Amino acid sequence: PPAQRPATHTDSPTPNSSNMNIEHNSIEPEADIIVILYEIQNSKSHNNNNRIIDLKISKNRNGQTGYCQLLFEPHTNIFKNMY
């Protein structure tokens, strides 16, 4: 099997594609877009069982990268725009 690069450690709670153990010559170089969904565990984002989820576009060959926040409703499995 191809060698895996070690995960890159940072003190930032925001994950990057380099934080994930993606194999060389696999997903990362081939992907046109990489979207990462994550929740910062120590944030006070819980409201009536709804959770604030951060969406990060870490790679986009044809457009901008950036992030936004979504409201996740676990009882319906629906993500909603917060704004």
C-alpha positions in Angstrom: 0.0 0.0 0.0 1.1 3.6 -0.5 2.8 5.3 2.4 0.7 7.6 4.4 2.0 11.0 5.5 1.7 11.7 9.2 -1.1 14.0 10.3 0.0 17.6 10.8 -0.5 18.8 14.3 -1.5 22.4 15.0 -2.9 24.2 18.0 -5.8 25.5 16.0 -9.2 23.8 16.5 -9.9 24.3 12.8 -9.1 21.2 10.8 -7.4 21.2 7.4 -7.0 18.6 4.8 -3.4 18.3 6.0 -4.7 17.2 9.4 -6.3 14.2 7.9 -4.3 11.1 7.0 -5.1 11.3 3.3 -2.8 9.0 1.3 -0.4 10.5 -1.3 -1.7 10.2 -4.8 -5.3 9.6 -3.8 -8.0 12.0 -2.8 -6.3 15.3 -2.2 -4.5 15.8 -5.6 -7.5 14.5 -7.5 -10.2 16.4 -5.7 -11.6 19.6 -7.2 -13.2 20.6 -3.9 -12.6 19.5 -0.3 -15.3 20.4 2.2 -14.8 19.7 5.9 -17.7 19.7 8.5 -16.7 20.0 12.1 -17.9 21.0 15.5 -15.7 22.6 18.2 -16.5 20.5 21.2 -15.9 23.1 23.9 -18.1 25.8 22.3 -21.4 26.6 23.7 -23.2 25.8 20.5 -26.0 23.6 21.8 -29.4 25.2 21.8 -32.5 23.0 22.2 -30.4 20.1 21.0 -29.5 22.0 17.8 -25.8 22.3 17.2 -23.6 24.9 15.4 -21.5 23.2 12.7 -18.6 24.9 10.9 -18.3 24.1 7.2 -14.9 24.8 5.7 -14.0 24.7 2.0 -10.3 23.9 2.3 -9.7 23.4 -1.5 -11.6 24.7 -4.5 -10.0 24.6 -7.9 -12.7 26.7 -9.5 -13.6 29.2 -6.9 -13.1 30.6 -3.4 -12.3 28.9 -0.2 -13.6 29.9 3.2 -16.0 28.9 5.9 -19.5 29.4 7.2 -21.6 28.2 10.1 -24.6 26.0 9.8 -27.3 25.0 12.3 -27.6 21.2 12.6 -30.9 19.7 13.8 -30.0 16.2 14.9 -33.6 15.1 15.3 -34.3 15.7 11.5 -30.6 15.4 10.2 -31.0 18.8 8.5 -28.4 21.5 8.1 -29.8 25.1 7.9 -28.3 28.4 7.0 -27.9 30.5 10.2 -28.3 33.8 8.4 
